[in-house]
Every structure is written in structure tokens, then in C-alpha cells.
Amino acid sequence: MDVSPAKVQSDASEVGRPVHPGGFLAGEAGKSDHLKAGRIVDFPVSVVLPAGGTGERTGLQTPKQFCSFLGRPLISFTIQTFERVSWIQNIVVVVAKENMDMMMDIIQRFQHKKVQVIPGGSTRHRSICNGVMALGEEERSADDKPKVVIVHDAVRPFVEEDFLHKIAVAAKEQGAAGATRPLVSTVIATTSEGYLDHSLERAKYRASEMPQGFTYDVIHQAYQRCTESDLEFGTECLHLALQYCGTNAKLIEGPPTLWKVTYKRDLAAAESIIKEMLSQSTCLLTGESTPGVRSADVFQKAFGALDMKLDVIPDLMGDNARYLLKAWNFIQVSFHSSCLSEVEDILVALDATNQALLHPPVVIWVSFTALLKDKWLP
């Protein structure tokens, strides 16, 4: 784990992952209509990522969102999480003015396609406000303005599409929605002299988490109507929606993966999770033949023994195309072909995703002869 600022310039002497993620990863707009299967949201959704933190609580000179994992800054992992969601149309990243150039270099180096970078304010609320206002700029057409805005932290990279879907739909229906988690510790109030005043009943309270979603009108009006004190000292967007728009947010309990990288120890935990995700996300393509289907049982037993997840599908057509956006490793099983045409089809499909993938995926071709097929398969 590298906790220095993310390296964004090419270095011919650097050993390890190449600066460019790979030739077939760039993609072109308009190629991936077949990827629109799955949980589709039929209204425009935008994301605001406040990323102006200074890293004070990590005790590092480098803000945590720019700390590097596996050759890539943390914020790039978070951006990529949202770019992989086909129904999110754009992402506004709000950074401190002094980090604008660094952020633009990251966008260019890792080929992020949906991102607009704007300068932040002196506080969290001021930065989010800047992001919301950027979504409503006059030069944007009516079609470009979102129906729902999702606000998320740049240092929470592990949010799943299914949960984003729940937040977006609830926000559209209720005006606002937010993630919660059970409190881990009891909250107490103290006197000015440092003595216990009272404690809260933990079962009645929840920790407010990200992501949070709002209709654009609600979050825009909330920031237009709030006070300077709110902008300077407040931290809760759902509270602004309630206080200034009368919008009572729908609260949705989120998964444990919503945790935020806050302290130095969290950086190591995040790196470990990222490595595990990259190594364990595997998709087996069996084809429609009986031997291919039978081979799935053998592969699943082998992967299960290693506590690794294996998704089994016949091919990447139709609804199965969504696996191009969630798997890092592909195994193509072949019983009738001795050429690499099936592997080439996978590479073409990956090229058509138009996604800024974190790392080049691994494609493995397993070809069985008739003799080996009869001996190896049950």
C-alpha cells in the first residue's frame, strides 16, 4: 500500500502495473446497448462525490482519497464503482482547489468517462452544495438535469448496485432516502465538567451512512434555503431536506460494506478487500451443451473448496451481459472448438462495455478433447 500521493505521470522505469489499463479497455460510446439488462432505473440519476477531505484523522500528509492501492488511488475505485452502473449518467467530483490538477490527472490516467471535477468549499456542506449547483447549471439541457441526485463519500468504495438502486427508487418516491446502520457503541452526553449527563437507548437510534439520495428539486432547494450556520457547521444532508423542504427521508438499512475509510488502519483493510474482490470474482461460461453444463459442477466444487465465488452462465448474451460489469476473471469452457474464437468474443464484449475497469480482467480458455471429457466429467 502506497500512502504517498497517487502517481499520475508516466515513469518508464516503474515496474508493475502499466500506466494504461490495456488496449481493449477503452471502448467507444454506443457499443454497449446489450449491457442495459438488470436493475434499470428509468429516470436520470447523477452522483455528487465530495472529496475535499484533508486526511487529518488518518495522520497522513496525503488525503486518504488520494492514497494509492495496487497502483490506483482510492477515489478512482469509488468513481469506478459508479461508472459500472449503467443507469448513472454522470458523476460530479468535488475536490479542494489545490487538488484540482491531481484529480484531473487521475481522471485522464484511468480513463474515467462520466466525471466532472469542480472545486469544493471550505466545509462538507459547501462542497456538496457546489456539486448540486453544478448539476443545475443553465447551460445544461432539461434532459441532462437529473431527477435524482445520489450523494456519496469518495472514501466509501464498497457500495453495491442493488443498494444504489434501492436508494435511487426510494428517493424518487419519497423525495429523500438514506442509508443507516445499527449503532456499534452507546452514545452518551457529558456535562461541561466532563461527567456523564445521560445516555441514549442504542436500540432506538441508527448511524446515518452514505449513500443518500434526493430528488434534484429537494436537495437544490434545501441548499438554497439553508443558513450560513448550516453550511459552516452542519454535516447531515437528510436534516436539511427535512428542515427546509419538509421532506421526511425514507431510511434503508445498508450492508456492512458501507464503511468509510477514516483512520490509517482502514487503509490496510480497504486494500485487503480490494485484493480479495479482484481475485474471487469469477464467471464460468459453459455454453449450452450437456458436457458444458456437467463441467460446472466440477468447477463449483473446486472453487467452493477455496471459498471462492463462481457464477455459472452459458454465455454473455442478453441478461447475462451484466457479468461483464461485475466479474474480473472469466473461464470459457469449450468442447467443440479448438480455436480461440470464443475467447475473442469475450474480449470484444469487454471492449464494448465502455467502462473504466480497475484492472485488465483475466480470460482463461479450457478446451477438452473427447477422451479427456469422458474421463474427467462425471
HELIX and SHEET records of a PDB file:
HELIX    1   1 GLY A   23  LEU A   25  5                                   3    
HELIX    2   2 ASP A   33  LEU A   35  5                                   3    
HELIX    3   3 GLU A   56  THR A   58  5                                   3    
HELIX    4   4 LYS A   64  PHE A   66  5                                   3    
HELIX    5   5 LEU A   74  GLU A   83  1                                  10    
HELIX    6   6 LYS A   97  ASN A   99  5                                   3    
HELIX    7   7 MET A  100  ARG A  109  1                                  10    
HELIX    8   8 ARG A  124  LEU A  135  1                                  12    
HELIX    9   9 GLU A  161  GLN A  174  1                                  14    
HELIX   10  10 ARG A  202  LYS A  204  5                                   3    
HELIX   11  11 TYR A  216  ARG A  225  1                                  10    
HELIX   12  12 GLU A  228  PHE A  233  1                                   6    
HELIX   13  13 CYS A  237  CYS A  245  1                                   9    
HELIX   14  14 PRO A  256  LEU A  258  5                                   3    
HELIX   15  15 LYS A  264  GLN A  280  1                                  17    
HELIX   16  16 THR A  290  ALA A  305  1                                  16    
HELIX   17  17 GLY A  318  LEU A  325  5                                   8    
HELIX   18  18 SER A  341  ASP A  351  1                                  11    
HELIX   19  19 ALA A  370  TRP A  376  1                                   7    
SHEET    1   A 3 ASP A   2  PRO A   5  0                                        
SHEET    2   A 3 CYS A  67  PHE A  69 -1                                        
SHEET    3   A 3 ARG A  72  PRO A  73 -1                                        
SHEET    1   B 7 VAL A 115  PRO A 119  0                                        
SHEET    2   B 7 ILE A  88  VAL A  95  1                                        
SHEET    3   B 7 VAL A  45  ALA A  51  1                                        
SHEET    4   B 7 VAL A 148  VAL A 151  1                                        
SHEET    5   B 7 ARG A 206  THR A 215 -1                                        
SHEET    6   B 7 ALA A 176  PRO A 182 -1                                        
SHEET    7   B 7 LYS A 250  GLU A 253  1                                        
SHEET    1   C 2 ILE A 188  THR A 190  0                                        
SHEET    2   C 2 LEU A 196  SER A 199 -1                                        
SHEET    1   D 4 LEU A 310  ILE A 313  0                                        
SHEET    2   D 4 THR A 282  LEU A 285  1                                        
SHEET    3   D 4 ASN A 329  SER A 334  1                                        
SHEET    4   D 4 VAL A 362  SER A 367  1                                        
END                                                                             
